[in-house]
Amino acid sequence: MYADTLCLVHVHVVWLLCVCLCTVFGSHVYTQVGVIDWVVNQMRDYPDNSSVQRQASILVRNMVSRTPEYRPEFLTRGVETLLRQAKRAHPKNCTDVGSAALRDLGCDNYNENWKVGGDLDKFLKAGN
C-alpha cells in the first residue's frame, strides 16, 4: 500500500477517498489496515503538493464524517496541524476541503482563512 512515487500516492488517495465516500464499511476496513497512518504520512511527505494535500483532506473528511469514532485516531496523529498547514500553503486548493475536514473532526476555528469573494460575493449581494 505504501507508494513510492507521487503519482501513485495521488492515485491511491483518490481511490481510497472514493471508496470511503461510498461505504462506511470501507472506512472501517481501511482503518484496520493502517490507512490513517498512511494518509497522515503522505500529508507529511508531500506538503508542497497541493493535489495530494487536497485529496488527503477529502479522504480525512470522508472517513470522519461517515465514521466519527475514528476522529480521535486522526487527531492523535497530528492531522489537525497538517490540515491547517495545507490550508495556508495551498489556499486555492485546500481551504474549502481543509475547513470541511477540520469541521468534521470537531476542531475549533475550522473556517480560519476562509473568505468568500469574487463572483460569489456579487451573486449574494445581488440578492440571489
C-alpha positions in Angstrom: 0.0 0.0 0.0 2.9 2.4 0.6 3.5 4.2 -2.6 7.0 5.3 -3.6 6.1 7.9 -6.2 4.0 11.0 -6.1 1.8 9.7 -9.0 1.0 6.5 -7.1 0.3 8.4 -3.9 -2.2 10.6 -5.7 -4.0 7.6 -7.3 -4.1 5.7 -4.0 -5.5 8.7 -2.1 -8.2 9.4 -4.8 -9.2 5.7 -4.9 -9.4 5.5 -1.1 -11.5 8.7 -0.7 -14.0 7.4 -3.3 -14.5 4.1 -1.6 -14.9 5.8 1.8 -17.5 8.2 0.4 -19.5 5.2 -1.0 -19.5 2.9 2.0 -19.0 3.1 5.8 -17.6 -0.4 5.6 -14.7 1.0 3.5 -13.7 3.3 6.3 -13.8 0.5 8.9 -11.6 -1.8 6.7 -9.2 0.9 5.8 -8.7 1.9 9.4 -7.9 -1.7 10.3 -5.2 -1.9 7.7 -3.5 1.3 8.6 -4.9 3.9 6.2 -5.0 6.6 8.9 -1.2 6.4 9.4 -0.7 6.1 5.6 -2.6 9.3 4.7 -1.1 11.3 7.6 2.4 10.2 6.4 1.5 11.3 2.8 0.4 14.7 4.0 3.8 15.0 5.9 5.8 13.7 3.0 4.3 15.9 0.3 3.5 19.2 1.9 4.3 21.1 -1.3 1.9 19.1 -3.5 -1.5 20.8 -3.5 -3.1 17.9 -5.2 -2.0 15.3 -2.6 -3.0 17.8 0.2 -6.4 18.4 -1.3 -7.2 14.7 -1.9 -5.9 13.7 1.5 -8.1 16.4 3.1 -11.1 15.0 1.3 -10.2 11.5 2.4 -9.9 12.6 6.1 -13.3 14.3 5.8 -15.0 11.4 4.2 -13.7 9.0 6.8 -14.6 11.1 9.9 -17.9 12.3 8.6 -19.0 8.7 7.9 -17.3 7.1 10.9 -16.9 9.7 13.7 -15.5 7.1 16.1 -12.2 7.5 14.1 -11.8 11.2 14.9 -9.5 10.6 17.9 -7.2 8.4 15.8 -6.7 11.1 13.3 -6.3 13.9 15.9 -3.7 12.0 17.9 -1.6 11.6 14.8 -1.5 15.3 14.2 -3.9 15.7 11.3 -5.3 19.0 12.6 -1.9 20.7 12.2 -1.4 19.1 8.8 -4.8 20.3 7.5 -4.2 23.8 8.8 -0.7 23.8 7.1 -2.3 22.6 3.8 -4.9 25.4 4.0 -2.2 28.0 4.5 0.2 26.6 1.9 -2.5 26.0 -0.8 -5.4 28.3 -0.2 -6.9 27.9 -3.6 -7.0 24.1 -3.5 -7.2 23.3 0.2 -9.1 26.0 2.1 -12.6 24.5 1.4 -11.8 20.8 1.9 -9.4 21.5 4.8 -12.1 23.5 6.5 -14.6 20.8 5.9 -12.3 18.1 7.3 -11.5 20.3 10.4 -15.2 20.9 11.0 -16.0 17.2 10.8 -13.1 16.4 13.1 -14.7 18.8 15.6 -11.8 21.3 15.6 -12.2 24.9 16.7 -11.8 27.7 14.2 -12.1 25.4 11.2 -13.1 28.3 9.0 -9.8 30.1 9.6 -8.6 31.7 6.3 -12.0 31.0 4.6 -13.0 34.0 2.5 -16.0 34.4 0.3 -15.1 36.5 -2.7 -15.3 37.2 -6.4 -18.4 36.2 -8.3 -20.0 34.6 -5.2 -19.9 37.9 -3.4 -21.5 39.7 -6.3 -24.1 36.9 -6.6 -25.0 37.2 -2.9 -25.1 41.0 -2.9 -27.5 40.9 -5.8 -30.0 39.1 -3.6 -29.8 35.7 -5.1 
